[in-house]
């Protein structure tokens, strides 16, 4: 390999190395600016509002019946967390959801 060929190969290798290093070692992407959307069973309003205070208002709460909230989440495609009142309702609804779209 000639001297100019070696130099070109070195520069290409260096550029690939720098690009990989930047991609691998850069910080994580910035989190979403909007509030966290939480669907919560109406019976759990008091403890969830207390938890909301610890997040400094960066949580948007939507209360209602479990089946209504799940339907809203499925239709809108939005929501970060669903808090159900008990294990029994969640199990029966989970089997219904898992049979639907994925």
C-alpha positions as CSV (number, residue, x, y, z in Angstrom):
1,X,0.0,0.0,0.0
2,X,1.3,3.4,-0.9
3,X,1.8,6.2,1.5
4,X,-1.3,8.2,0.4
5,X,-3.4,5.0,0.6
6,X,-2.2,4.3,4.1
7,X,-3.0,7.9,5.1
8,X,-6.5,7.6,3.6
9,X,-7.2,4.3,5.4
10,X,-6.0,5.7,8.7
11,X,-8.2,8.8,8.3
12,X,-11.3,6.6,7.5
13,X,-10.5,4.4,10.4
14,X,-10.1,7.3,12.7
15,X,-13.4,8.9,11.5
16,X,-15.3,5.6,12.1
17,X,-13.7,5.3,15.6
18,X,-14.7,8.8,16.6
19,X,-18.2,8.3,15.3
20,X,-18.6,5.1,17.2
21,X,-17.2,6.7,20.4
22,X,-19.5,9.6,20.2
23,X,-22.5,7.4,19.6
24,X,-21.7,5.0,22.4
25,X,-20.6,7.5,25.1
26,X,-23.0,10.4,24.7
27,X,-25.5,11.0,27.5
28,X,-29.0,9.7,27.4
29,X,-31.7,11.5,25.4
30,X,-33.6,14.2,27.2
31,X,-36.8,12.9,28.9
32,X,-40.2,14.0,27.7
33,X,-41.2,17.5,28.9
34,X,-44.8,16.7,29.5
35,X,-46.3,15.3,32.7
36,X,-46.7,11.6,33.4
37,X,-50.2,10.4,32.7
38,X,-51.6,8.1,35.3
39,X,-54.9,6.2,35.1
40,X,-56.0,5.5,38.7
41,X,-59.0,3.7,40.2
42,X,-61.2,6.3,42.0
43,X,-61.0,4.4,45.3
44,X,-57.2,5.1,45.5
45,X,-57.5,8.8,45.1
46,X,-56.2,9.8,48.5
47,X,-52.9,7.8,48.5
48,X,-52.2,8.6,44.9
49,X,-52.7,12.4,45.4
50,X,-50.2,12.2,48.3
51,X,-47.7,10.5,46.0
52,X,-48.4,13.1,43.3
53,X,-47.2,15.8,45.7
54,X,-43.8,14.2,45.9
55,X,-43.4,14.5,42.2
56,X,-44.0,18.3,42.3
57,X,-47.0,18.3,40.0
58,X,-45.4,16.5,37.1
59,X,-48.1,13.9,37.2
60,X,-51.5,14.2,35.5
61,X,-54.0,12.0,37.2
62,X,-57.2,10.6,35.6
63,X,-59.6,8.9,37.9
64,X,-62.5,6.5,37.1
65,X,-63.6,2.9,37.1
66,X,-61.0,0.4,36.1
67,X,-62.7,-0.8,32.9
68,X,-63.4,2.7,31.8
69,X,-59.8,3.8,32.4
70,X,-58.4,0.8,30.5
71,X,-60.8,1.5,27.6
72,X,-59.6,5.1,27.5
73,X,-56.0,4.1,27.5
74,X,-56.5,1.6,24.7
75,X,-58.5,4.0,22.6
76,X,-56.2,7.0,23.1
77,X,-52.9,5.1,23.0
78,X,-51.7,7.4,25.8
79,X,-50.8,6.9,29.4
80,X,-47.8,5.9,31.4
81,X,-49.2,4.1,34.4
82,X,-52.4,2.2,35.3
83,X,-53.1,1.7,39.0
84,X,-55.8,-0.9,39.6
85,X,-57.7,-1.4,42.9
86,X,-57.1,-5.1,43.2
87,X,-55.6,-8.3,41.8
88,X,-58.9,-9.9,40.8
89,X,-60.0,-7.2,38.3
90,X,-56.5,-6.9,36.9
91,X,-56.3,-10.6,36.1
92,X,-59.6,-10.8,34.3
93,X,-58.9,-7.6,32.3
94,X,-55.3,-8.7,31.4
95,X,-56.6,-11.9,29.7
96,X,-58.9,-9.8,27.7
97,X,-56.2,-7.3,26.6
98,X,-53.7,-10.0,25.8
99,X,-56.1,-11.5,23.3
100,X,-56.4,-8.2,21.5
101,X,-53.9,-6.3,19.4
102,X,-50.3,-6.4,20.4
